[in-house]
Structure formats: C-alpha cells, structure tokens
Amino acid sequence: MKIKQALLGSIAVLASASAHGVTLEELAARLEKLENKVNKYEAKYGPLESNPASAPGSPNLIQMPTPIPRPVVTPAPANADDIDAAYLTPAIGGGGNWFERTTLGGYGELHLNQGDKEQIDFHRFVLFVNHRFSDRVKFFSELELEHSLSGDGKPGEVELEQAYIEFSLDNDWSIRAGQYLLPLGILNEVHEPDTFYGVERNSVEANIIPTTWWEGGVMASKNYDNGFGFDLAVHSALAVTTDPASGNAFRIRGGRQKVAEASSGDYAASFRARYTGVPGLALTAFANYQNDIAPDNTEDNSALLLGGSAVYQNGGFGLRALIAHWDIDGDSFAANDADNQWGYLIEPSYRWSFGDQSVGLFGRYSHYEYARGLNNARGGEFDEYTVGVNYWPVPTVVLKADYTRIEQAGKENHETYNFGIGYSF
C-alpha cells in the first residue's frame, strides 16, 4: 500500500468519523499522528513504495531479500479511536486470505562448458515459498533441483536449502529458527545468478567455505542505525570423513550433512560482523567453530574458520574481495596436508547501463588450497584466472560468458570457455 493511498484512505475514514461527533481539530491531530507513524516506519524499514528485492550491483549483498506481501485493507472502522489500528495493521489470520500473505519466487541457470570440461547442464532450478503469519512472524523456504534429474543413478538431487521461521523483535533484533544458510562469505546467502559475475560460482567459496552451506539451528541478528550489525548462530555441524579410501577424504565440502538425518552429537557456531554505513560499501568479518569436524575419527579434530569480505560499488565500478582460512586440529589432518585449507580472491568489474539493460566486464584472480584426498586425486594448490562478460537485458535476467584457466603445480593447466543464462524473480 503506497503512502498516498494510505493517507487518502485515512482522510476518508477520518471524514466519516466526523459524523460521529469528532471535531476537525481532533481529526487533524489524529492525521498528524498517523503521518508520524508512517515516517517512523519508513525511517526504520525504508520507503513503503520501494522493492526490497536484491538487485544486481546492489552494495548491500549480505542479506537475503525479504518479500513483503501486500497487506489486506480492512473496512473503515465505525469508531474513530480504531483508525490507527485498522490502517497500520494488516488483516492477519481469519478467513481465506492466506494467499495474500504468501509469495513465490525462484531462480535458475543453464551452463555450457567447452574445453577441458565439455558438458551442458541445467545446473539449478530453485523455488522460494515464503509466508507472513504476522508482521513479526514469517516463514521462508528454498527448494532446489540440481542437474535436472534426481534419483538412483541420476546426476542430480532435490534439496531443501532453507525452511525457517523468522521472528522480528524490537530494537532491530530478529531470530531465525529452522534450516538456514550460514552467514559466511559473499555468495552463501545471496547466490542468484543475476547477482554475481561468472558462469560458475567462484572456487574459493565453493571449496573452502564451502558454498552453498546450510545447517539447522537458531540464529540471532542485530542491526544498528550506524550501519553495523552482527549475526550469531548455533547449529548442526560438518562431518568430514578421514577414510583414506574416500575421494572426499579430509575435504571440507564433502562434510556437509545438509540436515538430512544429520548427526546431532557435535555442535558448531557461526558469527558475522558487518558494516554498511558507507554508501556502496559492505564489509564483513566471519568465523565458524566446529567442536569436532571429523566425528568418524577418534582424535580431537576441532576446527576454526576465519575470514572476511569486501564488496564495493561506485557507479559502474565494482570490486569484490574475500579471504577464508580453516585451521583444523589433529595429526591425521596434518599428515595429509589438510590442517590448513584456505583461499582468497579479488574481482574488479565495470558495468554500463542503458535503461533497463546493462553490460558488465570483470576479471578475477583466485588462489586456494584444499585437501588432496586419496592418491592426490582431488585438491591441492591452485591459481585460477577468469575474465568474462555479463549482459542483463532486464535487471533479473542475465547472459554470461567467461574464460577460466586453472594452474596447479606439477599438473597440466585446465582451460574452459563457459556460457550461461540465468534468471531470478
């Protein structure tokens, strides 16, 4: 509901109330009270006309978009004392208006790889289903199909990435309870294809953090007026295997249990501090602690991830940087050169806009080291170079092309030409 519509509707109601013996002075005072409430709401949550969805190139890329369904307008109250409650509080519950408070969204991406890797793959098809029980209690979910087909012998999976209840509290506090994406890195929470450069997600976050990473638990978040904020989560843990016969031995990414009958014997916690007080700049520092990252091992394998990110956008110029480092205890990890797994990247870009259309060029350098596994079959130390272009015919549809070269000491270099199309809504 737009501000002007709300105020005009309120004036009509106030005029109706005048027929019940309310003076014009009293009506004017109540209208001023209503305007003050609207102004306070906008100061806290932003303009009512704005769309909170995450747009490509937005400087604030560290929180999930929060769709707000259109409120249901209630009939004009007969008692003027009820005006504020009727027009500032949507009709929640009761009746068949649940669909007015439920929103659908999603994203998808098709990839074509040519060179050392040759395949075409509809990598992801994702649906969001969100519901607002009240202004303070909301539900968010994300259901994903990977690689088009799932089942026995099929390449893909059907995955529930998110399903949580969010409670909005006073003083800019909120609580999430359920299954959610962890507040780590740049892409783990916001990874719609139209929000980042390159056909594939960057290798540092994929192998080190490891994006996409979700867990089950509780997370508290706090925002301050000066641009600072923090998130603190207690949740289920990773279960990295140390079996030398496994291709995923000592590999962080292979330890994601995805809250699928996951072991609850060990715990983990994540923390992120963030700053968005300078227009166009988003800074984060993050940490994750694992009480026992390898429960199949009898030794102490506690682990700590530390990292930070910077996203800067000034006009067409953009810059992203990230570093993440795992320090893992235990002789087995040290013996397999897996006790320190880390990486960093830097990605400058420039974007030109032509009405709803835009074109962006980027380059990215990444260095990362992760567990090698059995017979050095996976992992190692890598330098990766990527250059490419994104074209957005409209803000949430993107065509992509890039060239990637991966260099690894003692092995042949890998080169691929990648093409993709993606969307979100």
N, C-alpha and C positions, 0 to 999 in steps of 0.2 A: 504494500500500500504506500503510495507516494505521499510526501509531506503535504502538498497542496490539497490532495484529495482528502487526506485525514482531517486537515483544518477546516476545509469546506464542509465536510460531513459533520464535524463537531459544531460548526456555526449553526447548521440546520437543526441539530439537536438542541443547541442552546436556545435557538429561537422558539422551538417547540416547548422548551421548558419554561419560557417566559409566560406562556399561557397558564402556568400553574402558580403564578404569583411571585416569580423571581424577578427582581429589579434588573435594569440594564447594567447598573454598577456591579451587581453580583455576577452577572453573566460575563462582563468584561474581565473581572478578577479570575473567574474560572478558566476563561480562554487563555489568559496570560499564564496561568498555572499549567495548562496543557502544553502551551508552546515551550515553557521552561523544561518540562519533562522530555519533550521531543529533542530539544537541544542537548540535554544531558545524555540522552540515549545515543545521539549522533557523536557526541564527544567521546563516548566510551567504545562504541562499536562501528563507527563510520557512518557515512550518509546512507539513509534508507533507500535512496534510488540506486546505489551502487551495486555491482555484481561481485560477490566475494570470490568467484572462481579464480583459480591461479591462471594467469596469462603468461605466454612465452615472454621471456625477458624481464619478468617482474623481479624487482630487487628482493622481495620477501618470498623466498622459495623454501622456507624451512618448516612450513606447516601445511597440513592437508587442507584443501578447500572445504568449506563448510556450507553446503547449500541450505538456504533458509526458505522453506515453503511459504507461499502466500497465505497470510492469516485469513480466517473466516470472519467477515464483518457481521456483528450481531445486530438485531433490530434496535431502533432508537429506544432508549430507556424512558419510561414514563416519569421517573423521579430524577430531577436534575442532579441530585447528590451521587447518582450512579454513573454519571457521564464519563469520568476518568477511567473507571474500571472497565466500562463497556468498550471504549475505543482504544485503550492501550493494551488490553489483554485479549489475545485471540481466543476463539471458542475451542477449547481443548476437551477431548473426550466426548462422550454422549453423542448419540446419533450415528449416521453413516458417513461422516466427513473425514474418515481416516485417510482417504486418498489425497485430500487437500494438504496433508502434512507428510506425505511420502514422496520422495524424489528418486528418480532414476538417472544414472549416468554411466560412464564407462570409457574405455579406450581400447585401441587395438593397433597392431603393427605387423606388416609383412616385410620380410627381409630376403634379399637376394645377395649371395656371396659368390664371388668369382675369383679364381687364383688358386692358392694352395688349399683353400676350402671352397668347394663348389656345391651349393645347395640353395633351394628356395624353400622358405618356411614361413607359415603364418605363426609367428613366434608367440603372440599373446592375444587373447580375446578376453576382455575383462568387463564385468558389470558391477556397478555400485547400486546398492539399495539402501537408502537412508530414511529414517523416520523420526519425526519430532513428537514425542509424547507430551511435552510441555516446553515452555521457554527455557527450562532448566534441565530437562532430561531428554536426551536424544540418543538415537541408535545409528551406527554406521557399519557398513559391511562392504566387502570386496570379494567377489568370486571370479576365479580365473581358470581358463582353459589354455594350457600351453601346447604348442606344436600340433594343433588341430585335432589330434586323436589321442584318446587315453584308453587304458585297459591292458590286459595281458599282451605282451609283445608289441605294444604300441609305444611311440616315442614320447607321448605327452602325458600330462597329469591334469586332473581337475583339483584345484587348490582353493581353500578358503583362507585368504590372506588376512582379512580383518573381520571382526564381528565383536563390537564392543559398545557399551553404554557410556555416554559422556554426561557428567553432572556439572553444570555451570554453577559456581558458588559466588558469594560476594567477594568484593575486593580483587576481582580478576583472577580468582583461583578456579581451576577445573580439575576433575578427576575422571580418568578413564578406567574401566574395569572390563576385562574380557580378553580378546585376542587382538593385538595391535602391532603396527610396525614400530620398531625401536627408533628413538630419536638420535640416530648416528649418521654422520656423513652428510652428503648433499642429496643423493638420489634415493635413499632408503624410504623416505616418506613421500616425496614428490618425484615420480618417475614416469609420468605420462610422456609419450614420445614427442609431443609438440613442445615440451618444456626444456629439452636439452639437445645439444649438438651431437652428431654422430649417429650412425645406424645402430650400433651395438652400445650397450651401457659400458662405461669405462672399466678397464680391467682391474684397477686398484680397488675400487669399491666392490666389484664382483668377487675378487679373490681374497681380499684382506678383511673387509668389514664383517660379513660378506652380504652385500645387497643381492636380492631382496631378503630381509631377515625380519621375521615376526615371531612373537612369543605370547604366552598367556600370562596375565598378571594384573597389576594395578599400577597406574602412572598418575602422578600429581604434577600440574603445571601452574606456573605463576607468571603473570605479566606485570611490568611496572610502567608508569607513564613516561619514564625517561628512555625507553627503548630496550631496557634489559629484561631478561626473563630466564626462567630455568625450568627443566623437566627432570623429574626423579621417578624412576620405575623400578619395581621389584617384580621379577618374572621368572619363568622357566628357563632352563639352561641348555647350552650346547652339549653334544655328546660326540666328541671327536674320537674316531677309532684309532687305536695304535696297532692293530693287526697288520703285520708286515705283508700279509697276502692280499690286503685290500688295496685297490687302486687309489683309494681316498685316505690312506694311512697318514695321520698327522695333519690332514688338510682341514682348515677352519671351515670352509664352505661345506664340506661333507658332514660336518657335525650338526647342521640344522635339523632339529626334530620336527619342526613345523606344527607343533602342538597336536600331533597325531599319535595318541596313546603314548605320549612322551613320558619319560621317567620323571617323577617328582621328587626323587631322593636328593637332588642337588639344587642349589639356587643360584641366581645371578641377579645383578643390578646394573642399571644404566643411568647415567647422568649427563645432562647437556646444559651448558650456559650459553645464552645467545644475546646478541646485541644488534638492533636495527634502528638505532637512534639517529643515524646519518642517512639522508635520502639516497637510495640506490645501493646501500651497503648492508650486507648481512654477514655477521661473524659468529662462529660457534666454536666452542671447545667441548669435547665429549669424552666419556670414559665408559667402559663396561668391565665389570668384575665377574669372573667365573669361579665359584668355590671349588669346582673340580671339572675341568673341561674334558677330561677323558675318563669317564666312570668305569670303562672296561679294564682300566689299569689299576694296580694295587698301590702305586706310589702317589705322592702328593703332586697333583697337576693343577694347582690353582693358576689363574691366568688374568692378565690385566691388559685391556686395550685402551690406548690413549690416542687422541687425535684432535684435529682442528680443521676448520674450513673457512674460506672467504669467498663470497660472491659479490661482485661489484658491477653495477650497470650505470653508465653515464652517457645519456643519449644513445647513440648506436654502439658505443664501445662497451664491451663486456669482458670480464676476467673472472675465472674460477680457479681456485687452488685448494688442494686437500692434502693432508698427511695423516696416516694411521699406522700404529705400531702395536703389535702383540708381544708381550713378554710372558713366556709360559714356563712354569717350574717343572722339574722332573728330568731325571737322567735319560729316559727314553727319548724325550723330545730333543734334548741337547745332542745325543748320539746320532740322531737323524737330521741334524741341522735344521730343526723345526722349532727351536725355542724362541727365535726372533723372526717373526713374519711381519713384513711391513711394506709400505709403498707410499709414493706421493705423485701428484700430477700438477701441471699448470696448463691452463687453457685460455688464451686470449681469443677474442672474436670481435667481429664488427657486423652490424645489422643495418640495412637500409629499408625504410618503409615507404610504400606507395599506396596510400589509402589503407584498405584492409589487407593488402598484400605486403610481403616483406621478404627480403633475401639476406641471408647471413653467411659469412665465411668464418672459418675457425681453424686453429691448429692446436694440437695437444701433444705434450710430451709426458710420458709416464714411466716411472721406474718402480718395480715391485719385485719382492722375493717371497716365495711361499714354499711349503713343504713339497719335497720331491716325490715321496712315495716309493713303492717297490721298484727297484732297479732304475731309479731316476726316471720313472715313466711319466710322472706329472710334476709340475712345479719347477722351481729353480730360480734363477735371477734373470730378469728381463728388462730390456729397454724398448719402449714402444712409441712409435711416431704416427700420428694421424692428422691428416688435413682433409677438409671437406666443405660442403655447402649444404645449407638448409633453405628450402623455399616454402613459405607459407602462403597459399592462395587465399586463405582466410585464417584468422588467428589460431584456430584449433585443429587445422589440418596441415600436415607437413609432408613434403617430399625431400628425401635425403640422399646424398651420395658422398662417399669418402674413400680415401686410400689409407690403408694401415700397413705398417711394416713393423714386425716384431723381431728383435735381435736377442739371441741367447748365446752366451759364451760356450764354445765347443759344439755348437749345433748350427744347422742351416737356418738362415733367416726365413721368415714367413711373410708373404705379401698377399693381401687380399684387396679386391675392389668391392665395396659394399654399397648396395642400393636399398632404399626402404621407403615405405609410405606408412604414415601413422595418423591417428586422429584421437580426439577426446571430446566428450560432451557432458 
